[in-house]
């Protein structure tokens, strides 16, 4: 099974393979009337096509992956510059092309409808209808995962976006790479999520060790700056200007250089992605790999995370705008912690993964030990056989009764430890152990989360599946993805006794909010 084979590769093997694929790939804007066979025939004259797909994004586009990298150069040599009657063009030759029919009318008769790969997930209302036809909550969760997860095509498009940015960076730094991190690569990304990418000079550092043998040394003369941060700001400033001034389809470029982690935000119109570019952020890469490992170990992990995240978005517990809400990353870490706490555990703790690490897995970054095993075959499969029905219900039960006042969540140890300080929600950063990844969350938001978790646990325990199916009402996971309406308010008050009046207040506020917002708005990106 191809899916299983790609799953078992190490994180860096998958990254390397996909980055290399992206180097052999071009993106072509196609006319509305298109003969797919003729387009592929023309492109094949430059070399064998490994794979291709079409998608809709302000018109039809084709992603073409050649078998050999030199096919791209051959195609570039044969392509003309745009005729610029009203505009003057910036003569930067990228791997973005436009396919034009010289005689559209006569060729239109030969058009064939092309299959378009979806690049966004279905609206929640449609999802709920699909879920109602499943025969168990487990199946509902796998349906949701299937609808929301990144497709093979979407992942290729993400790596291509990085590769196109790298073409600019290489003008100044020939050995640099631009790699995606975060949700694009950690197996938990949903269709429509942003592309986080970073500029990596790692290969350059490897070169530094080349000349160490022999009686003398040679080194490059390079500009010296007082801090790495200042160097990163200068590099990003120039690359940001390049994208803004020369990058076809790069719009809304914002340089946010004074942030804790300096970055350039931009919208990449050809692929349709919102992108954030930063300079090598090693700890963020380790977090991506850690989640990749957890996502690959057991299929229940991703199904549970996707379901909980979707539930949280519907009820306004998470938000695409930064604020006092729980972030998707914090929520994912809470799910991981819950799975470590099962008996037997579904996934190992970070300390257990560290014990399995060998020499090549050793990573110390800024004084923090970020070592853990990268080879998935060294990790023993879990003996836990609980169904997703049980895990979903118990997740809500567990966090609905968690003592947040006293305890914090620690993925290294896989157990609750006393809070080191008084933040309402304390989740230890798995690597930078003195940081709380959920420091932004305030008390009302945490209490709203607890109340919603209790309500959801209650719905799953009490509901009559057969009766609901007869009445054609949403059941199981589907029932949790409908905003809890005003009719439920009095019931919820009874179930949330003892949580404190603050919870009830924030709960009622959230109910008003949910009724005001449409379902789609609540779940939209």
C-alpha positions as CSV (number, residue, x, y, z in Angstrom):
1,X,0.0,0.0,0.0
2,X,1.6,3.3,-1.2
3,X,0.0,5.2,1.7
4,X,1.7,2.9,4.3
5,X,5.0,3.1,2.5
6,X,5.1,6.9,2.5
7,X,4.0,6.8,6.2
8,X,6.9,4.7,7.3
9,X,9.6,6.9,5.8
10,X,11.5,9.2,8.2
11,X,10.5,12.9,8.3
12,X,13.7,14.1,6.6
13,X,13.4,11.4,3.9
14,X,9.9,12.6,3.0
15,X,11.1,16.2,3.0
16,X,14.1,15.5,0.8
17,X,12.0,13.5,-1.7
18,X,9.3,16.1,-2.0
19,X,11.7,19.0,-2.3
20,X,13.4,17.2,-5.1
21,X,10.1,16.5,-6.8
22,X,9.2,20.2,-6.6
23,X,12.5,21.1,-8.4
24,X,11.2,19.2,-11.4
25,X,7.8,20.8,-11.4
26,X,6.1,23.7,-13.3
27,X,2.8,25.4,-12.9
28,X,0.8,26.3,-16.0
29,X,-2.2,28.6,-16.2
30,X,-4.6,27.1,-18.8
31,X,-7.3,28.6,-21.1
32,X,-10.9,27.9,-20.1
33,X,-11.3,25.7,-23.2
34,X,-8.6,23.1,-22.9
35,X,-7.6,19.9,-24.7
36,X,-5.7,18.0,-22.0
37,X,-4.2,15.5,-24.5
38,X,-2.7,18.2,-26.7
39,X,-1.2,20.1,-23.7
40,X,0.4,16.9,-22.4
41,X,1.6,16.0,-25.9
42,X,3.3,19.4,-26.3
43,X,4.9,19.2,-22.9
44,X,6.1,15.6,-23.4
45,X,8.3,16.9,-26.3
46,X,10.5,18.3,-23.5
47,X,10.7,15.1,-21.5
48,X,8.8,12.4,-19.7
49,X,5.9,13.6,-17.4
50,X,6.0,11.8,-14.1
51,X,2.6,13.1,-12.8
52,X,0.2,15.9,-13.4
53,X,-3.1,17.3,-12.1
54,X,-5.5,20.2,-12.8
55,X,-7.1,22.5,-10.2
56,X,-9.3,25.6,-10.1
57,X,-7.9,28.8,-8.7
58,X,-8.9,32.0,-10.6
59,X,-9.0,29.8,-13.7
60,X,-7.7,26.3,-14.4
61,X,-4.1,25.5,-13.6
62,X,-2.0,22.4,-14.3
63,X,0.8,21.2,-12.1
64,X,3.3,19.2,-14.2
65,X,6.0,17.1,-12.6
66,X,8.7,16.0,-15.1
67,X,10.9,12.9,-14.5
68,X,14.1,14.9,-15.1
69,X,15.0,18.3,-13.9
70,X,16.6,19.3,-17.3
71,X,13.1,19.0,-18.9
72,X,12.2,22.2,-17.0
73,X,15.2,24.0,-18.5
74,X,14.3,22.7,-22.0
75,X,10.7,24.0,-21.6
76,X,12.0,27.4,-20.3
77,X,14.2,27.7,-23.4
78,X,11.2,27.2,-25.7
79,X,8.9,29.7,-24.0
80,X,8.4,33.3,-25.1
81,X,8.1,36.5,-23.0
82,X,4.6,38.0,-22.5
83,X,3.6,40.6,-25.0
84,X,3.3,43.7,-22.9
85,X,1.2,46.3,-24.8
86,X,0.0,48.3,-21.7
87,X,2.5,47.1,-19.1
88,X,6.2,46.7,-18.9
89,X,7.2,43.3,-17.7
90,X,9.9,42.5,-15.1
91,X,11.9,39.9,-17.0
92,X,12.2,37.3,-14.1
93,X,11.9,33.8,-15.6
94,X,10.1,31.6,-13.1
95,X,8.5,28.2,-13.4
96,X,5.0,29.7,-13.8
97,X,3.7,29.7,-17.4
98,X,0.6,30.6,-19.3
99,X,-0.7,28.3,-22.0
100,X,-2.3,30.2,-24.8
101,X,-4.4,28.8,-27.8
102,X,-3.4,30.7,-31.0
103,X,-6.8,29.9,-32.6
104,X,-9.2,29.3,-29.7
105,X,-12.4,29.0,-31.9
106,X,-11.1,26.1,-34.0
107,X,-9.5,24.3,-31.1
108,X,-12.5,24.7,-28.8
109,X,-14.3,21.9,-30.6
110,X,-11.6,19.5,-29.4
111,X,-11.8,20.4,-25.7
112,X,-12.3,17.7,-23.1
113,X,-13.5,18.4,-19.6
114,X,-10.5,17.9,-17.2
115,X,-10.8,16.4,-13.7
116,X,-10.1,19.1,-11.1
117,X,-8.5,18.2,-7.8
118,X,-10.2,19.9,-4.9
119,X,-7.9,22.3,-2.9
120,X,-10.4,23.1,-0.1
121,X,-12.6,21.0,2.2
122,X,-16.4,20.8,2.0
123,X,-18.5,23.1,4.2
124,X,-19.5,21.8,7.6
125,X,-23.2,21.5,6.7
126,X,-22.3,19.1,3.9
127,X,-19.9,17.3,6.3
128,X,-22.6,16.8,8.9
129,X,-24.9,15.2,6.2
130,X,-22.1,12.8,5.2
131,X,-21.4,11.9,8.8
132,X,-25.1,11.0,9.5
133,X,-24.8,8.2,6.9
134,X,-21.9,6.5,8.7
135,X,-22.5,3.4,10.9
136,X,-20.3,4.3,13.9
137,X,-18.6,7.3,15.5
138,X,-15.2,5.8,14.5
139,X,-16.3,5.8,10.9
140,X,-17.6,9.3,11.2
141,X,-14.2,10.4,12.5
142,X,-12.4,8.7,9.6
143,X,-14.8,10.4,7.1
144,X,-14.0,13.8,8.6
145,X,-10.3,13.0,8.4
146,X,-10.6,12.0,4.8
147,X,-12.5,15.2,3.9
148,X,-10.2,17.6,5.8
149,X,-6.7,16.2,5.5
150,X,-4.2,17.5,2.9
151,X,-4.4,15.6,-0.4
152,X,-1.3,14.3,-2.3
153,X,-1.9,17.0,-4.9
154,X,-2.2,19.8,-2.3
155,X,1.0,18.7,-0.6
156,X,2.8,18.8,-4.0
157,X,1.5,22.4,-4.5
158,X,2.8,23.4,-1.1
159,X,6.3,22.1,-1.8
160,X,6.2,23.9,-5.2
161,X,5.3,27.2,-3.5
162,X,8.5,26.8,-1.4
163,X,10.6,25.8,-4.4
164,X,9.4,28.9,-6.3
165,X,10.5,31.2,-3.4
166,X,13.8,29.3,-3.2
167,X,14.5,30.4,-6.8
168,X,14.7,34.0,-5.5
169,X,16.7,33.1,-2.5
170,X,19.3,31.2,-4.6
171,X,20.1,34.4,-6.5
172,X,21.9,35.6,-3.4
173,X,22.5,32.3,-1.5
174,X,23.1,29.6,-4.1
175,X,23.2,26.7,-1.5
176,X,20.1,27.8,0.4
177,X,16.8,25.8,0.6
178,X,13.3,26.9,1.3
179,X,11.4,24.2,3.3
180,X,7.9,24.0,4.6
181,X,7.3,23.3,8.3
182,X,4.3,23.1,10.7
183,X,0.9,21.9,9.4
184,X,2.0,21.5,5.7
185,X,4.4,18.6,6.8
186,X,3.4,17.3,10.3
187,X,0.4,15.2,9.0
188,X,-2.1,17.4,10.8
189,X,-2.6,20.1,8.2
190,X,-6.1,20.6,6.9
191,X,-7.0,21.8,3.4
192,X,-6.8,25.6,3.2
193,X,-4.2,26.0,6.0
194,X,-1.4,28.5,5.5
195,X,2.1,27.5,4.3
196,X,4.8,28.1,6.9
197,X,8.2,28.1,5.2
198,X,11.7,28.8,6.3
199,X,14.9,29.7,4.6
200,X,17.6,27.1,5.5
201,X,21.3,27.7,5.2
202,X,22.2,24.4,6.7
203,X,24.0,23.2,3.6
204,X,26.2,26.3,3.8
205,X,27.3,25.3,7.4
206,X,28.2,21.8,6.2
207,X,30.6,23.5,3.6
208,X,32.3,25.2,6.5
209,X,33.8,22.0,7.8
210,X,35.3,21.0,4.4
211,X,38.6,22.7,4.6
212,X,39.6,21.6,8.2
213,X,42.2,19.0,7.2
214,X,45.8,19.9,6.3
215,X,48.2,22.6,7.6
216,X,46.1,25.6,6.6
217,X,42.6,26.8,6.3
218,X,40.6,28.9,3.8
219,X,37.4,30.7,4.5
220,X,35.0,33.1,2.8
221,X,35.0,36.7,3.6
222,X,31.5,37.5,4.8
223,X,29.7,40.5,6.2
224,X,29.7,40.3,10.0
225,X,26.8,41.5,12.1
226,X,26.3,41.8,15.9
227,X,23.5,39.3,16.1
228,X,21.8,36.4,14.2
229,X,18.5,38.2,14.6
230,X,19.8,41.3,12.7
231,X,21.2,39.1,10.0
232,X,17.8,37.3,9.6
233,X,16.0,40.7,9.5
234,X,18.3,41.9,6.7
235,X,18.0,38.7,4.7
236,X,14.2,38.6,5.0
237,X,13.9,42.3,4.1
238,X,15.7,41.8,0.8
239,X,13.9,38.5,-0.1
240,X,10.6,40.2,0.8
241,X,11.5,43.1,-1.6
242,X,12.3,40.6,-4.3
243,X,9.0,38.8,-4.0
244,X,7.2,42.1,-3.9
245,X,9.0,43.6,-6.9
246,X,9.8,40.7,-9.1
247,X,7.7,37.7,-8.0
248,X,4.9,36.8,-10.4
249,X,1.7,36.3,-8.4
250,X,3.2,37.4,-5.1
251,X,0.9,40.0,-3.6
252,X,0.1,41.6,-0.2
253,X,3.8,41.2,0.8
254,X,4.2,42.3,4.5
255,X,7.6,42.4,6.2
256,X,7.1,41.8,9.9
257,X,10.7,42.1,11.0
258,X,10.3,43.1,14.6
259,X,8.2,40.0,15.6
260,X,9.8,37.5,18.1
261,X,10.5,35.4,15.0
262,X,10.9,37.9,12.1
263,X,8.9,36.9,9.0
264,X,7.6,37.9,5.6
265,X,3.8,37.3,5.0
266,X,2.5,37.2,1.4
267,X,-0.2,35.7,-0.7
268,X,0.9,33.4,-3.5
269,X,-1.9,33.8,-6.1
270,X,-0.8,31.0,-8.5
271,X,-1.1,28.3,-5.9
272,X,-3.7,30.1,-3.8
273,X,-1.8,29.9,-0.5
274,X,-1.2,32.4,2.3
275,X,2.5,32.0,3.1
276,X,4.8,33.0,6.0
277,X,8.5,32.9,5.3
278,X,11.0,33.0,8.2
279,X,14.7,32.1,8.5
280,X,15.7,28.7,9.9
281,X,13.7,28.0,13.0
282,X,15.2,24.7,14.2
283,X,12.9,24.1,17.2
284,X,9.8,24.6,15.1
285,X,11.2,22.0,12.7
286,X,11.7,19.5,15.6
287,X,8.1,20.1,16.7
288,X,6.9,19.4,13.1
289,X,8.9,16.1,13.1
290,X,7.6,15.1,16.6
291,X,4.0,15.5,15.4
292,X,4.9,13.7,12.2
293,X,6.0,10.7,14.2
294,X,2.9,10.7,16.4
295,X,0.7,11.0,13.3
296,X,2.4,8.1,11.7
297,X,2.4,5.7,14.6
298,X,-1.4,5.0,14.8
299,X,-4.2,6.0,12.5
300,X,-6.4,6.9,15.5
301,X,-4.1,9.8,16.4
302,X,-4.9,11.9,13.4
303,X,-8.6,11.0,13.3
304,X,-9.0,12.2,16.9
305,X,-7.0,15.4,16.4
306,X,-9.0,16.4,13.3
307,X,-12.3,15.7,15.0
308,X,-11.4,17.7,18.1
309,X,-10.1,20.6,16.1
310,X,-13.2,20.7,13.9
311,X,-15.4,20.6,17.1
312,X,-13.3,23.4,18.7
313,X,-13.7,25.7,15.6
314,X,-17.5,25.1,15.3
315,X,-17.9,26.2,19.0
316,X,-15.6,29.3,18.7
317,X,-13.0,27.7,21.0
318,X,-10.3,28.3,18.4
319,X,-10.0,31.1,15.9
320,X,-7.8,31.9,12.8
321,X,-7.0,35.3,14.4
322,X,-4.5,35.4,17.2
323,X,-6.0,36.2,20.6
324,X,-6.9,34.6,24.0
325,X,-8.2,31.5,22.4
326,X,-6.7,28.0,22.6
327,X,-4.5,27.6,19.4
328,X,-4.7,24.5,17.2
329,X,-1.1,23.6,18.3
330,X,-2.1,23.7,22.0
331,X,-5.2,21.6,21.3
332,X,-3.2,19.1,19.4
333,X,-0.7,18.8,22.3
334,X,-3.7,18.3,24.7
335,X,-4.9,15.3,22.4
336,X,-1.3,13.9,22.4
337,X,-1.1,14.1,26.2
338,X,-4.5,12.4,26.6
339,X,-3.3,9.6,24.3
340,X,-0.1,9.2,26.4
341,X,-2.3,8.9,29.5
342,X,-4.4,5.9,28.2
343,X,-3.8,2.5,29.7
344,X,-2.0,1.1,27.9
345,X,-0.7,4.3,26.2
346,X,-1.6,4.9,22.5
347,X,1.6,6.9,21.9
348,X,4.9,7.1,23.8
349,X,6.1,10.1,25.8
350,X,8.8,12.4,24.5
351,X,11.3,11.0,27.1
352,X,10.6,7.5,25.8
353,X,11.3,8.6,22.2
354,X,14.5,10.3,23.4
355,X,15.7,7.0,25.0
356,X,15.4,5.3,21.6
357,X,17.5,8.0,19.8
358,X,20.9,7.1,18.4
359,X,23.8,9.3,17.6
360,X,22.4,10.8,14.4
361,X,19.2,11.8,16.2
362,X,21.0,13.9,18.7
363,X,20.0,17.6,18.4
364,X,20.9,20.3,20.9
365,X,19.4,23.7,19.9
366,X,20.2,26.8,21.8
367,X,21.0,24.7,24.9
368,X,17.8,22.7,24.7
369,X,18.0,19.0,24.2
370,X,15.7,18.3,21.2
371,X,16.8,14.6,20.6
372,X,14.3,11.9,19.8
373,X,14.2,8.8,17.5
374,X,13.6,9.5,13.8
375,X,13.3,5.8,12.6
376,X,9.6,4.8,13.1
377,X,10.5,1.1,13.0
378,X,12.3,1.4,16.3
379,X,9.1,2.4,18.1
380,X,7.1,-0.6,19.4
381,X,3.4,-0.5,18.2
382,X,0.9,0.2,21.0
383,X,-1.1,-2.6,22.7
384,X,-4.0,-0.2,23.1
385,X,-7.1,-1.4,21.1
386,X,-9.7,1.2,22.2
387,X,-12.1,2.4,19.5
388,X,-12.3,6.0,18.5
389,X,-15.8,6.1,19.9
390,X,-14.4,5.5,23.4
391,X,-11.4,7.8,22.9
392,X,-13.6,10.7,21.7
393,X,-16.0,10.4,24.6
394,X,-13.2,10.0,27.2
395,X,-11.2,13.0,25.8
396,X,-14.2,15.2,26.7
397,X,-14.7,13.5,30.0
398,X,-11.0,13.7,30.9
399,X,-10.6,17.5,30.2
400,X,-14.1,18.3,31.4
401,X,-12.8,17.2,34.9
402,X,-9.1,18.1,34.6
403,X,-7.8,20.2,37.6
404,X,-6.5,23.1,35.5
405,X,-6.0,25.2,38.7
406,X,-3.3,22.9,40.0
407,X,-2.0,20.8,37.2
408,X,-0.1,21.4,33.9
409,X,0.3,19.2,30.9
410,X,3.8,17.7,30.2
411,X,4.4,15.7,27.1
412,X,7.9,14.8,28.0
413,X,6.8,12.9,31.1
414,X,3.3,12.0,29.9
415,X,1.8,13.0,33.3
416,X,0.3,16.0,35.1
417,X,2.8,18.1,37.0
418,X,2.2,21.0,39.3
419,X,1.9,24.3,37.5
420,X,5.2,26.3,37.7
421,X,3.2,29.6,37.4
422,X,-0.4,30.8,37.5
423,X,-1.4,30.9,33.8
424,X,-5.0,29.4,33.5
425,X,-3.8,26.7,31.0
426,X,-0.2,25.5,31.3
427,X,1.2,23.2,28.5
428,X,5.0,22.8,28.7
429,X,6.8,23.5,25.4
430,X,8.1,20.0,24.6
431,X,11.6,21.4,23.8
432,X,12.0,24.8,25.4
433,X,11.1,23.5,28.8
434,X,10.8,27.0,30.4
435,X,8.0,28.1,28.0
436,X,4.3,27.6,28.2
437,X,2.8,27.2,24.7
438,X,-0.7,28.2,25.9
439,X,0.3,31.4,27.8
440,X,-2.1,33.4,25.6
441,X,-5.2,31.5,26.9
442,X,-7.3,33.5,29.5
443,X,-9.6,32.1,32.2
444,X,-13.0,32.7,30.4
445,X,-11.7,30.9,27.3
446,X,-10.5,27.9,29.4
447,X,-13.8,27.8,31.3
448,X,-15.7,27.9,28.0
449,X,-13.5,24.9,26.8
450,X,-14.3,23.0,30.0
451,X,-18.0,23.7,29.7
452,X,-18.1,22.6,26.0
453,X,-16.1,19.5,26.8
454,X,-18.6,18.5,29.6
455,X,-21.6,19.2,27.3
456,X,-20.1,17.1,24.5
457,X,-19.3,14.2,26.9
458,X,-22.9,14.3,28.1
459,X,-24.3,14.3,24.5
460,X,-22.2,11.3,23.6
461,X,-23.2,9.3,26.7
462,X,-26.9,10.1,26.7
463,X,-27.9,10.1,23.1
464,X,-30.1,7.5,21.5
465,X,-28.3,6.8,18.2
466,X,-31.2,4.7,16.7
467,X,-33.8,7.3,17.7
468,X,-31.8,10.1,16.3
469,X,-31.3,8.2,13.0
470,X,-35.0,7.5,12.7
471,X,-35.7,11.2,13.3
472,X,-33.0,12.1,10.8
473,X,-31.2,14.2,13.4
474,X,-27.4,14.5,13.6
475,X,-25.9,11.8,15.9
476,X,-22.5,11.0,17.3
477,X,-19.8,13.3,16.0
478,X,-22.3,15.1,13.8
479,X,-24.3,16.1,16.9
480,X,-21.2,17.7,18.3
481,X,-20.6,19.8,15.2
482,X,-23.9,21.6,15.4
483,X,-23.6,24.8,17.6
484,X,-25.3,24.0,21.0
485,X,-28.4,26.2,20.6
486,X,-30.4,28.2,23.1
487,X,-32.8,25.3,23.8
488,X,-29.9,23.6,25.5
489,X,-28.9,26.5,27.8
490,X,-31.0,25.4,30.8
491,X,-29.7,21.8,30.5
492,X,-26.2,23.1,30.2
493,X,-26.6,25.2,33.4
494,X,-27.5,22.0,35.3
495,X,-24.5,20.1,33.9
496,X,-22.1,22.9,34.7
497,X,-22.9,23.4,38.3
498,X,-19.8,23.8,40.4
499,X,-17.8,25.3,37.6
500,X,-18.4,28.8,38.8
501,X,-20.5,31.7,37.5
502,X,-17.7,32.9,35.2
503,X,-18.1,29.8,33.1
504,X,-21.9,30.2,32.8
505,X,-21.3,33.8,31.8
506,X,-18.7,33.0,29.1
507,X,-20.8,30.0,28.0
508,X,-23.9,32.2,27.5
509,X,-21.8,34.7,25.6
510,X,-20.5,32.0,23.4
511,X,-24.1,30.7,22.7
512,X,-25.1,34.2,21.7
513,X,-22.0,34.4,19.5
514,X,-22.7,31.0,17.9
515,X,-26.3,31.9,17.1
516,X,-25.2,35.1,15.5
517,X,-22.6,33.5,13.3
518,X,-23.5,31.1,10.6
519,X,-22.0,27.6,10.7
520,X,-19.8,28.3,7.8
521,X,-18.3,31.4,9.3
522,X,-17.6,29.5,12.5
523,X,-15.6,26.9,10.7
524,X,-14.2,28.8,7.7
525,X,-10.5,29.3,7.7
